[in-house]
Amino acid sequence: MEVSAGALRRNARTIRQRVGEGVAFIPMVKADAYGLGMARTVAALEGEEPWGYGVATMEEGLDLRKLGVDRPVLVCSPTPPGSYRAAVEADLIVSLSDLGGAQALTRAAGEVGRRGRFHLEVDTGMGRAGFDWRTAGEWGPKIEALLDGPVRWEGCFTHFHSADVADETSVSEQWARLGAALESLALPSGEFLLHTCNSACALRRPDFAAGGVRPGIYLYGGVAGEGLPPPAPVAALRARVSLVREVPAGTTVGYGATYAASKRETWATVGIGYGDGLPRLLSNRGHALVKGVRVPVVGRISMDVTVVDVTRVPGVAAGDVVTLVGKGGEEEITLEEVAGHARTIDYEILTGLTRRLPRIWRDDDG
Ligand SMILES: *Cc1c(COP(=O)(O)O)cnc(C)c1O
């Protein structure tokens, strides 16, 4: 897996320019920075002066602290009861979604003897986390009452469920719901961060960015949504040919023998499989680039190897580089194409690439 630090930074700048100066940049580096590697991603983005970083779990927040990150770290997913203490000890900002969480944070902060920092999530339609926007008049005063304790309310956010689709109706509706909830809250004075946008929202509706943006997929070269500008490609996936064979018509390949040569064919065995995160759904459907030529995957993808039909490509030899995602000569296989064949989204392809693949970073803009 080749990762371009330059492309990552270019994508970060595209988002920042879109939302404008003064909007806090909070790159989401959860799931090992969408599979690219958290440490290298943070190193590459530090120069872009992020406000802080977003993660999903307390453990990921601790990973950032171990890397020496002392910027704010926002844990976006709800925190399990047993994790508040560690979050407070590491000075992580947790996201609160209910009063039970608020009480658990207060308790943990009291025990540790350090303020418990939180952002409050307002559920405006995502339905997986957050205080219900409709009942802010009820929970708002209860949160305010806790602010006499060892906790500090530092921000508020919501998450859009459909910013990736061209129809903006639901995004506008969720924005209005957030506004309605905020109106019935007495927000603390002083530094307070309101943030709403993932990648798609930042690109589509920068006017909804409020005080900060939380982009993920676009930074890592994934398409953020319908009709949105394509990112600079960040990750490429390559492997090597380990064996080349000419086979007579009728020869079958792979588990289940789902493909048989229709004539004399040349097959190349490539050293990558689903154990590396190459989706098995690419079996008999996906493509690879060999010497700049697009060739089909034949038979089922195995755990460790994939076979491609290179009959059309002269001179393929063991050791040749095969591209599964990325550019190969004039041709390109995009992450989206692979995600399409695998009936999933760019996010799942990237985060599904396993540890067996070395991440090779190129600092290609110097
Ligand atoms: C993952 C996540 C994001 C980033 O979304 P992208 O679509 O990858 O830009 C933003 N906010 C929250 C709460 C998230 O969980």
Boltz pocket constraint, residues with backbone or C-beta under 6 A from the ligand:
constraints:
  - pocket:
      binder: B
      contacts: [[A, 28], [A, 76], [A, 158], [A, 159], [A, 197], [A, 198], [A, 199], [A, 200], [A, 214], [A, 215], [A, 216], [A, 217], [A, 218]]
      max_distance: 6.0
